[in-house]
Amino acid sequence: MRENPDYNDIYYQNTTNYSQIIDIVTERVIPLSDLAAPIDWEGFFGNAHPVEIEIGFGKGRFLLETSKRHPKVNYVGVERAQKYVGLTRERFEKYMQHFGVDKTSGTFSNVRLAWADANYFLTRYVPAASVQAYHIYFPDPWPKKRQRKRRIFRNQDFLSALAETLKSDVGRLYIATDYETYFWEIQERLSQVSALRPIEENLSPDRDITTNFEMKYTSEGREIYRAVYEKFSS
Ligand SMILES: C[S@@+](CC[C@H](N)C(=O)[O-])C[C@H]1O[C@@H](n2cnc3c(N)ncnc32)[C@H](O)[C@@H]1O
């Protein structure tokens, strides 16, 4: 883990000033700077369940559905846009109200929202070999040529952190995008990461859970490109 990663992400400074972790059930908010880094997941969640991280959860549809389906998996959603963090909190809140979820029942106690830049969060707060899966769905493609350097899969610190923090042999990285040329670039860049290899079976067990972008693009008839990588012990 690098002490001072050399970020090329333009939002890095803005988002990290306010970075925080939110427990959507208790509504407890902890400034990231108050947490010891790296985070001890077991102490943090109060159990030893596996941890999965969704990067760029947007409006939170996948995070809600998957965390409901797998109560014995701990989920951390990382999102740098305050607006989407707010909308996702509302989504969970509305769901709990609508279905009369008792806040002491344990439902959604396996979810935390990190309002933070993913590069910052992964390189500082996520312990090595501690993550069962990363979910990265519809990462911003930054289609304009001069903006492509902002693509998250171009950030070497980010790629290294993915590989370092996944658990060997079981750790998986799930990716989906509608943007074909970015898809090929992602695969090209991941082929340079020696600890990760693509696996044939490119269906996630939660493939049927769609993200907000996926719903939109599928209804427009766009093709969706998917890949799954696994970390193996070298
Ligand atoms: C195109 S949206 C996709 C949202 C969601 N995954 C979906 O499929 O509906 C990309 C999301 O990633 C977030 N994002 C982009 N770069 C990020 C970063 N470096 N750290 C955290 N979130 C990021 C954006 O704010 C945005 O919400």
The ligand as an SDF file (V2000), in Angstrom:
LIG
                    3D

 27 29  0  0  0  0  0  0  0  0999 V2000
  -21.9580    5.4500  -15.3190 C   0  0  0  0  0  0  0  0  0  0  0  0
  -22.2670    5.4540  -13.6160 S   0  0  0  0  0  0  0  0  0  0  0  0
  -22.7860    3.7780  -13.2830 C   0  0  0  0  0  0  0  0  0  0  0  0
  -23.5700    3.6510  -11.9980 C   0  0  0  0  0  0  0  0  0  0  0  0
  -24.0230    2.2220  -11.6270 C   0  0  0  0  0  0  0  0  0  0  0  0
  -22.8980    1.3310  -11.4800 N   0  0  0  0  0  0  0  0  0  0  0  0
  -24.9680    1.6810  -12.6570 C   0  0  0  0  0  0  0  0  0  0  0  0
  -24.5980    0.7720  -13.4130 O   0  0  0  0  0  0  0  0  0  0  0  0
  -26.1260    2.1390  -12.6830 O   0  0  0  0  0  0  0  0  0  0  0  0
  -20.6180    5.4710  -12.9480 C   0  0  0  0  0  0  0  0  0  0  0  0
  -20.6110    5.7740  -11.4630 C   0  0  0  0  0  0  0  0  0  0  0  0
  -19.2890    5.6330  -10.9710 O   0  0  0  0  0  0  0  0  0  0  0  0
  -19.0080    6.7150  -10.0870 C   0  0  0  0  0  0  0  0  0  0  0  0
  -17.5600    6.8820  -10.0820 N   0  0  0  0  0  0  0  0  0  0  0  0
  -16.7920    7.2300  -11.1300 C   0  0  0  0  0  0  0  0  0  0  0  0
  -15.5010    7.2760  -10.7770 N   0  0  0  0  0  0  0  0  0  0  0  0
  -15.4480    6.9530   -9.4530 C   0  0  0  0  0  0  0  0  0  0  0  0
  -14.3890    6.8650   -8.5210 C   0  0  0  0  0  0  0  0  0  0  0  0
  -13.1340    7.1130   -8.8680 N   0  0  0  0  0  0  0  0  0  0  0  0
  -14.7040    6.5130   -7.2530 N   0  0  0  0  0  0  0  0  0  0  0  0
  -15.9910    6.2620   -6.8890 C   0  0  0  0  0  0  0  0  0  0  0  0
  -17.0250    6.3550   -7.7450 N   0  0  0  0  0  0  0  0  0  0  0  0
  -16.7670    6.6880   -9.0070 C   0  0  0  0  0  0  0  0  0  0  0  0
  -19.7770    7.8800  -10.6760 C   0  0  0  0  0  0  0  0  0  0  0  0
  -20.0140    8.9010   -9.7440 O   0  0  0  0  0  0  0  0  0  0  0  0
  -21.0540    7.1910  -11.1360 C   0  0  0  0  0  0  0  0  0  0  0  0
  -22.0370    7.1370  -10.1210 O   0  0  0  0  0  0  0  0  0  0  0  0
  1  2  1  0
  2  3  1  0
  2 10  1  0
  3  4  1  0
  4  5  1  0
  5  6  1  0
  5  7  1  0
  7  8  2  0
  7  9  1  0
 10 11  1  0
 11 12  1  0
 11 26  1  0
 12 13  1  0
 13 14  1  0
 13 24  1  0
 14 15  1  0
 14 23  1  0
 15 16  2  0
 16 17  1  0
 17 18  1  0
 17 23  2  0
 18 19  1  0
 18 20  2  0
 20 21  1  0
 21 22  2  0
 22 23  1  0
 24 25  1  0
 24 26  1  0
 26 27  1  0
M  CHG  2   2   1   9  -1
M  END
$$$$
